[in-house]
Amino acid sequence: MRILKRPPRTTFSLKSATINLMDQQTSSPSDGVLTDQKRRAVSFATLLAISTFFIYSIWAMVQGDHYYFLGGGANYLSPLFSPELVGDSPQALFGGRGTWMPAWLPGSPALIFLWLIGLAAARRAIKDCDCIFLLLAERLFAFIGVIYFALLLRSLWRAAWFLPNTGVDVFGVRGGTVLLAASCFSVLVCLIALFSGPAGRFGRLSRSRSRVTAITLLILAATDLYIRFCSMGKMLDLRIF
């Protein structure tokens, strides 16, 4: 006697069909267009921030003055001109400027370094790629940035001590001190983004290093603007304690 086998029973799940239908509806072709538009908007904002920094820093370099502030016993040095190798501020490492130096020529290599790292960030913002030359340049800038960060910490320490009428240095916190501390912190975050890999612990920060660099440059420019306004007498240095 021949035994007939039943064909396997096909089951149909209404829940799974509903989920598949929702996935097909949510993954529409317009999502890719929105993602591209968002990426372009972020890249445009990054390029705009870097361009703003370039325009402002060139203007600040041409001024040739007001990059430090000594009023009220303060000792602020702009992060755009720190470290100062030769110059008129008390933080100059090798004394005053030579007579052969033009008035607009800064006595600090900081601006050159910041321009180079800004160009690398702009290149990444234009076309998000990991070519070997760009990666090597960013890693080189990161190592140079460690030296810049250490010297920036030195300027922050000098800015935290004020010389009142008593003639004795007193520790204090004012507006310039806060902005210099913010500059140091932003540079530290930027260095972490440059040293980290896309798959590392700070992968998200690394993948956004062009935006992090742009924000850092804007914070440095804002600190320079505050010190410049205080030096020109257009703003009072905010005293916290």
N, C-alpha and C positions, 0 to 999 in steps of 0.2 A: 504494500500500500504506500503510495507516494504522499509524503507530507508536504504541503505547500507552506512556504514561509511567508509571513507577512512582510511587506516592505517596511523599512524603517519609518517611524512616525516623525514627520517634520513638525517642529514646534515653532510657533510664531509668538514673539514677545512684543506686545504693543508698546511697552516702555522703551525697549531698545530701538524700535523703529522710530519712535518719537524723538529720541536723542539724536539718532543719525540724521533725521530730517532737520532738526534744529542746527546741527553742525554744518549741514550743507547750506542752510540759510545764512548762518553767521559768517561763514568763510566765503563771502562774496568777493568778486574781483575788485570792488571798490575799496576793500580794506588795504590792498597793496598800494593803491593810489594815495590813500590817506597817510599811510606810513611814509611813502616817498615825499609827500608834501610836508609832513612834520620834520623829516630829516633835512629837507632843504631849508625850512624855516629856522631850525637850530643852527645849521651851517651859516646861514645869512646873519643871524644874530651874533655868532662867534666872530665872523669876519668883520662885522660892524664894530664890535668891541675892540678887536685888535687894531683896526684902522683908527679908531678914536684914540687909542693909546699912542700909536705912531705919530699922529698929528700933534697931540698934546706934548709928547716927549721932545719932539723936534722944536716946538715952540719954547719949552722950558730950557732946552740946551742953548738956543739962540739968545735967551735973556742973559745968561751968564752970571746971574746974581740971584739972591733971595732963595737959595736952595738950603739954607740953614737959618736957624732962629736962636737968638741968645737972650731975648727979652725975658724979664722976670726971673733971671737966674737959670733959664732953660738952656739946654744944649742939644738941640734937635738937628739932625742931618737927614736930608731927604733920602729915601731908599733908592731913588733913581741916580744918586750920586754917591752911594756908599758901596765900597770904601773909597774915600777921597785920598788919592796919592799925594797930590799937591793942590793947594788952594788956600782960601782965606779963613775957613772954619777952624775951630780949635781941634777938630778931629782929623785934620790932615796928617798923614803919616810921615811925609817928607818935607814939611814946611810949606812956604808960600810958593806962588806961581812964578815961573821964570818970565823975564821981560820979553822973550821971544814968542811966548804963547799968545794966540789971539784971545780976545775977551770971550768969544763964544765957545772956545774949545774947552770941554770939561776936563777936569783933572782926575777923572775916574773912568775906569773901563766898564762900569756897571751898565751904562746905556747900550753899549755894543752887545754885551751878553744878552740883555733883555730884548733887543731888536732881533737877534738871531733866534732866540727861543720863540719869539712871536712869529717870525717867518715860518718856522717849523710847524707851529700850531695852525697857522693859516693854510699851509700846504695840506695838512691832514684834514682841515675843515672843507677845503675845496673838493678833495677826493679822498675818502676814507680808505686808506690802503696801508699796508704794512711792508713797504718795500725795504730792502736791506739798508739802503743809504739813509732813509728817513729814520729807521730804528737806530742805526749807529750814531746819527747826529743827535737824536734825542737822548741816547745814553751818555754821549759825551757832554751834552748840556747839563745832564743830571749831575755828573761828577763835578763840573764847574759850579753848578748851583749849590753844592754842599759847602764850598768855600765861600760863596756869596752869602749863604744862610748864616754861616758862622760869623762873618764880619757884620752882618745885619744884626745879629744878637749882641755884638759888641756895641753897636750904635744904640740899640735899645737900652742896654745897661747904662750907657752914658746919659741917655735921655731921662732915666729914672732918678737922677740925682740933680738937685737944684741948688744953686748958690745964692742964698738970700743976702740981706744986708749984713748979717752976722759974720759972713766970711767963711762959714762952715757948710759943707755940702749936707743937704737934707734929702732923705728919700721922699718921693712924692709921686702922685699919679695925676696927670693932666690930660687934656685932649690929645696933644701930640704923642704922649706916651701910649695912650690907648690905640691910636692909629698905627704907631710903629709896631706895637704888639700884634695887631691884626695883620700887618704886613708880614711879620715873621711867621705867623701861623699859616697864612695863605701860601707863602713860599714853601713851607714844610709840606702842606697838602699837595702842592704841585710836584715836589720832589718824589713823594710817595707814588703819585700817579705815573711819573716818568720811570721810576725804578721797577714798578710792579708789572706783572704780565697779565694778559687778558684772562687767564685761567687761574690766577693766584688768589690770595686772600682778599686783595683789593682789586679784583678783576673789573668790577663795575667802575671804579674810579679810574682804572687804567684805560678802559674803553672810552672814557669821557675826558681824556687828558687835554684835548684841544680846548674844550669848554673850561676846564679847570685852569688852564694856562691863561685864557682870556680873562676870567674873573680875577685871577691873581694880578695880572697887569693893570686892571682897572683899580684894584685896591691900592697898588703901589702909586698909581697916578693920583688917586684921591688923597693919599697921605702927603705927597709932594705938594698938591694944591693947598692943603691946610697949612703946611709949614710955610709955603710961599705967601699966603695971605697974611699969616701972622707976622712974617718978616717985613711985608710991605705996609703993615699997620692997618690993614683992612678988616682984620678979625682979631678978637681977643682970645688968648689961649685959655680954654675952659679949664678951670681948676676943680678937681674932684676932691683931693686931700693932699 
